[in-house]
Amino acid sequence: MRNTLFLLFLILSYNLLAQNRTISGFVEDAQSGERLIGAAVYSKANALGVTTNEYGYFSLKVPNSVKQLTCSYIGYDQQEILLKSDPGIITIQLTSNNILKEVEVAGNSTSVNRDLSPLGIAVITPKMIEQTPAIFGEADILKTMQALPGVTSTKEGFAGLIVRGGSRDQNLILLDGVPIYNVSHLMGLFSVINPRAIQSATILKGAHSSAYGGRLSSVVDIRLKEGNRKELKGEVEMGVITAKALLEGPIDSKTSFCVSARRTLLDLLMNAGQRISDKDISGYYFGDMNLKLNREFSKKHRLYFSLYSGIDKEYEKIKDQSIVINNINYKKDFSTNYKWGNVTSALRWNYLANPSIFFNTTLIYSHFFLGNTLSRKLVDTKNKKNFLNDNIDYSSGITDVGIKTDCNIYGFKNQSIKIGLGYTNHHFKPGIHAIVNNTISQEEQIKNSLADIRDQKETFVYIEDKIRLFNRFTLAPGLRATWIKDNDYQHMSLNPQVSMAFDLTPKFTLNAAYSENTQYLHLLSSSVLELPTDLWIPASEKLPEETAQQYSMGFTFRPQKNIELSIEAYKKKMDNLLEYKEGSSILNYKSGWFEKTEIGKGDAKGIEFMLKKTGGKLNGWLAYTLSKSTRQFDNINSGRPFLSQYDRKHDLTIAANYQYNDRWSFSANWAYQTGMPYSIPLYVIPKYHPFIGGDISTAFWTRPVYTQQNNLRLPTYHRLDLAAHYVRKSKKRKGRTHEWTFGLYNAYGRKNVIYRGYTEDGFFQKTQLPFLPSCSYKYSF
C-alpha cells in the first residue's frame, strides 16, 4: 500500500513539474460552420498531436513552452494557430482547397494521426463517392467501399458488403450512430444511404474500437451533414433512375438544418400510361429522406436530432379480368402490395464538462419493417357468388430502442481514454404468416405464426485506451462487456480488442491487432441477394450467439508525401454460423426457423495490398486481396469443409481520377475477381410421382443429385467503368453551379456470368448487361 501511494505521489509530482497545459476546442469548415471529423491538431516542435472526434472536438496536453499548433484535414488548407496565454475553448476554421483535388481512403498522412489509425480502417470522403463510376450513374457509399481491399459485393452490381469472408449480416451499419438493418434498395442494387447527405464515412475491418459491438466482420460508421450554419444552400439532381434534392442552412445564429430526399421516377410515368390505356396497374419505386437539426446552446452544450425514413414498394392490381374454369365464367380481382424499409432516429446531447472530459449521450430508435399482402377474388358472373375470396399476409421486422453514453477523457499527455455504457431493447418479429379465407366462417379461418415475437435486452459497458510511448509506439487496448437477456436465454460476453503501431522510421510503420467479437442476432438468408424476405432472428439456446477471433499484422510505407503502400495479413475464425438446411425454404411456413437451420463454423484468411496516391491532378489507388473463406456444417456436404459463397480468391481493383482543368475531370475503375463458388448437380435422375395423373410420360419429374457443396466457380469476372464530370460555375450568380456526369458501366461490354442454376427444364445462367450508359445533371445554389 505504501509503495502504491509513493508511486502515485511521484506521478502527480512529475505532472506538476512538467508545467503542461491543455488546449481544447473544435475544428470546423470556415464556409459552412460544419464540424470536421478526424482533423489533425498537433505541435510540430514536440511531436504531440490528436485528431478530432466524431463531433469535431479535440483536447491536447502540451508544455507551456508551446506557442503554436498546426491543424490539417483532407482537402483543406493547413493552418497555423498562435496560442494565447489562456486561450480557453478555441475554434479552428479551415478553408477548403479547391485547387488540389484529393482522394483519400485511409485517413491523414501526418505522423501524429498515423499512430491512431491502424491498418484495417479506411475513411471515405464525399468527393471519393462522387468520383467513383457507378451503375446507372448512381453514386453509392457502399459500392465505393467495395473498391477497397478485403471488401467485395454479394453479387456484382449489388450494394451488400462482404468483408474478409464474412456474411453481409456481420457488418454493423451505423447512420449517425443508429444501426440500420436493411441497407439496400431495389433488391440490393443501391444502398439506402443518399450520398448527398453524407458528411463522412469510416469502415473498420480489423480490431475496431471497443465502442462498437455486436457484429463479427466490420463496422461502417456514416455521419450525416449537420447543415450549413452560415448561409442557405441547396442542390437538385436528375439521373436515369432517381431525382435528388438537398437543402441546408441556418435557422438562427445557433441552429442549422439539412434535409435531403430522393425518389425513383419511372413508376410515375408507367402508372400514368397504364391509367390512360385503362390497363392493369403495376410498378415499383423506392424513396428515402434524411433530416438533421443541430443547436449550439453554448460552447459546452450542443443538441443534435437526425431522422431517416426509406421505403421500397412493389405493387400490382388486376381488376375485372374474365376467365373460364370448367365452362363457368368468372371475374378475377388480384392485387399484391409488397413493401419494406427502415425508419431511424437519434437525439444526441454533447456536453463538455471541462476541457479534458467530453460526454455524448444518445437516444436511438431503429425500425425495419416488411409487409406482403396478396388478395385474390373469383366471382361467378352468373350467380354473383364468390368462388374464392382470401388474403395472404406475411410480415417481419425488428425494432431497437435504446440509450448510450460515451465519455472521452483527454487529461493525460500522449494518452486518451474512452469509456461508455448503454442499453438497447431489441424487439424481434422474425416472420408472421397469416391466411384469411373470407369464403368460410370466421371460426374456420387459418392463421399461422412462424415464430414467437421476442424481446432481447442488451446492456453493455466498454473501456479503451490509446497510449503513445517514446514518440514511436502506439498501443490501443480495449474491452467490451455485453449482457443479453430474454425470456429463456441469458448470456454474457467479454470481448478484448488491441491494436498497436510502431514507427521504425518516419516513413515505415509496423502494425498488429487482435480482436474478439460476439454477435447476438442472425440473418436467415436463402441466397446471397439482399432479399427483404430474409429473416433477422435473435440468438437463443438452440441458435447460440456467433463469435469470431481475428488476428492481423502488416506495415505501411510512405516513400513520398502523397504515395503510400500498405500490406496486411489476417486470419479469422468464426463459430455458430447459420445456414438453411438442405431443402429448407423460407416459404415453408409449416415449420419454424429452429427446424430450418444448421449450425457450423467458418474460417477466413488473406493478404491485402493497397497502393494509393493522394493529391495532384492524377490520383487513385490499386487494391488487391488474396483470400480464402470456408464453412463447415455437420449435415451439409457430408460434414466436410467447403468454400463459402463469399469466397473470392483474387480480387483486384484499380481506380484512377484525373483533374484535367477547373471544369473537366475523368474517372476510371477496373475490377477483376475470381468467380463466386456455386453448387451444380453431378447428375440428374428421373423420379416417378405417384399422384400425377394423365400420360405416364408426364408423371416423371427430375431430381438433381449433389455430391459436394459449392463444387464449381463462375467464370472469372472483370469490368471497366468510366465517368466524365463537367462543372460550370455561373458568372452572374455567385455560388450557382451546373454539373453533368456521363458514365459508362461495363465499358467494353463483357458478358460476365453472375448466376448459374438448375430447373426442371435444365441448366441455365444469367449474364450481366453488356454495357450501360448513364447521364445525370446537378444544379447547386
Salt bridges, closest charged atoms under 4 A:
GLU28 OE1 - ARG35 NE 3.70
GLU28 OE1 - ARG229 NH1 3.87
GLU54 OE2 - LYS418 NZ 3.53
GLU80 OE2 - LYS44 NZ 3.48
GLU104 OE2 - LYS612 NZ 2.99
ASP115 OD2 - ARG468 NH1 2.28
GLU138 OE1 - LYS244 NZ 3.06
GLU156 OE2 - ARG719 NH1 2.36
ASP176 OD2 - LYS292 NZ 3.33
ASP176 OD2 - ARG348 NH2 3.95
ASP221 OD1 - ARG223 NE 3.26
GLU226 OE1 - ARG302 NH2 3.50
GLU231 OE2 - LYS233 NZ 3.74
GLU235 OE2 - ARG196 NE 3.65
GLU235 OE1 - LYS778 NZ 3.97
GLU237 OE1 - ARG196 NE 2.85
ASP252 OD2 - ARG295 NH1 3.16
ASP267 OD1 - ARG263 NH1 3.00
ASP288 OD2 - HIS185 NE2 2.90
ASP288 OD2 - ARG262 NE 2.78
GLU296 OE2 - ARG35 NH2 3.62
GLU296 OE1 - ARG229 NH2 2.69
ASP312 OD1 - HIS185 ND1 2.54
ASP390 OD2 - ARG376 NH2 2.73
ASP400 OD1 - HIS426 ND1 2.72
ASP455 OD1 - HIS427 ND1 2.87
GLU458 OE1 - HIS426 NE2 2.70
ASP486 OD2 - ARG454 NH2 2.70
ASP488 OD1 - ARG454 NH2 3.06
ASP503 OD2 - ARG114 NH2 3.45
ASP503 OD2 - ARG468 NH2 3.96
ASP534 OD2 - ARG168 NH2 2.32
GLU545 OE2 - HIS491 NE2 3.01
GLU546 OE2 - HIS522 ND1 2.75
GLU564 OE2 - LYS612 NZ 3.50
GLU568 OE1 - ARG164 NH2 3.09
GLU608 OE2 - ARG164 NE 2.85
GLU608 OE1 - LYS205 NZ 3.14
ASP647 OD2 - ARG713 NH2 2.29
ASP721 OD2 - ARG719 NH2 2.68
GLU739 OE2 - LYS778 NZ 3.59
